[in-house]
Amino acid sequence: MRPPSVDRLARSIAHLGLPHALSVSQARLAIAEGPPYDVERLAKELMGRLPTRVINATGTILHTNLARAPIGTSDINSPTFRASNVEFDLTSGIRGNRNRPLSELLQPLIDAELSAVVNNGASALLLVLATLAGSGSVIVSRGEMVEIGGGFRIPEVVGSSGCRLIEVGTTNRTRLADYKQALAANPGALILKVHPSNYRIEGFTEQVPVNQLAGLGVPVIYDIGSGLLDSKMPWLKAPLSALSQEPAVKQSLRDGATVVTFSGDKLLGGPQAGLIAGDAKVVGACLMHPLYRALRPGSHILELLADTLLRYLDGTATTTIPLWQMLSVDIAHLKRRAESVGLGRVVDSQALIGAGSAPGAVLNSIGVVIEGDRRSELRSQQTPIIARALGDDTLLDLRSYSPHDDHLVRRALLEMGCDKEATR
Ligand SMILES: *Cc1c(COP(=O)(O)O)cnc(C)c1O
């Protein structure tokens, strides 16, 4: 039998609303795949891969598969396409510096002499290593040979920056003497300390704190990744105990780290970005390094990041940054929301901060449970809803999505017939 024509196959999926060129490309794929030429399945699979808005009902607040921090502050409705003064100084009318205002906003929050913004935490570390170490050596504790996921492995990042890695200590214990010995054998080496942000070593353990490393007389780079801006969390009414063990940028700099690198999305709750903060000479050299040009973010990110930092500065972070709203909302409020959804069974649940932050730390939460594994149906809703399994049933955690989406969740559950479910 001859295969169907590309055109006929493409027209057969017109109801899906894909741009015609994509319907055609999927039709070609279907023909290449052979009978039964299921172009509809291919098109739907493609649509399922396109980035789109979803409701994160997993209970993992910073979900790595769902872009971690939900972005948006007061500026969330801004049009995507517009001019931005990313490198234009409105006062003088001449070319400006895209990094400078971000550094100025960070300064009062973390007391850093200078900060630089790049695309993500991985680029931040890569740029610092390439700038500071060049082809020199970097000392790292064997207890801090972290893999973050997605291929970010400390030994490989160090290797790709051109430096030589010197491992010291053991998996569970590294002492100051280990660093001293390595420095004696490798004069001119620097020290990299890495926050093991997604695992915990318990028992007979020892790692050397930054303030002791800082006394060794060589630059200390501290990659905290998912740490806090300030351990006192002054933007909250009271520090959140689930985060009390997280390292903080401000305190690490005060303890003597030369530069600290961290993510702009993880615990900052801003857009995906990487930050380098600390010694003005070192950060300034990073900004002059040819790699900076390749790693710097665009205007949308810089605007969103500036907006996020302003919320920390004006004291409205808790009420305007979704991450902090989700972390600090109380149980009674979540319960009222669950009851307003009005379908399924309201249960106590445990939410996670996620994204490798505070491993093992959970927050009490509230969930709505519906019978059976309905996750795939939830994902195929007009606004896809990502839920998690609870035994044989499905749980939607209310802490990890916006209260504004409760009505969409209710509508989805109604469409799925959850009102007819026997209430147990
Ligand atoms: C997350 C993390 C990184 C990488 O940050 P990205 O923004 O994901 O690139 C690096 N180091 C540590 C310790 C981290 O936790």
The ligand as an SDF file (V2000), in Angstrom:
LIG
                    3D

 15 15  0  0  0  0  0  0  0  0999 V2000
   22.3220   24.3270   41.7880 C   0  0  0  0  0  0  0  0  0  0  0  0
   23.7660   24.3930   42.0730 C   0  0  0  0  0  0  0  0  0  0  0  0
   24.6750   24.7540   41.0690 C   0  0  0  0  0  0  0  0  0  0  0  0
   24.2570   25.0390   39.6550 C   0  0  0  0  0  0  0  0  0  0  0  0
   23.3910   26.1060   39.5580 O   0  0  0  0  0  0  0  0  0  0  0  0
   22.4720   26.2400   38.2440 P   0  0  0  0  0  0  0  0  0  0  0  0
   21.8020   27.5410   38.4200 O   0  0  0  0  0  0  0  0  0  0  0  0
   21.5610   25.0650   38.2630 O   0  0  0  0  0  0  0  0  0  0  0  0
   23.4040   26.1930   37.0770 O   0  0  0  0  0  0  0  0  0  0  0  0
   26.0120   24.8020   41.3960 C   0  0  0  0  0  0  0  0  0  0  0  0
   26.4380   24.5150   42.6340 N   0  0  0  0  0  0  0  0  0  0  0  0
   25.6110   24.1580   43.6260 C   0  0  0  0  0  0  0  0  0  0  0  0
   26.1740   23.8690   44.9700 C   0  0  0  0  0  0  0  0  0  0  0  0
   24.2310   24.0940   43.3810 C   0  0  0  0  0  0  0  0  0  0  0  0
   23.4000   23.7460   44.3680 O   0  0  0  0  0  0  0  0  0  0  0  0
  1  2  1  0
  2  3  1  0
  2 14  2  0
  3  4  1  0
  3 10  2  0
  4  5  1  0
  5  6  1  0
  6  7  2  0
  6  8  1  0
  6  9  1  0
 10 11  1  0
 11 12  2  0
 12 13  1  0
 12 14  1  0
 14 15  1  0
M  END
$$$$
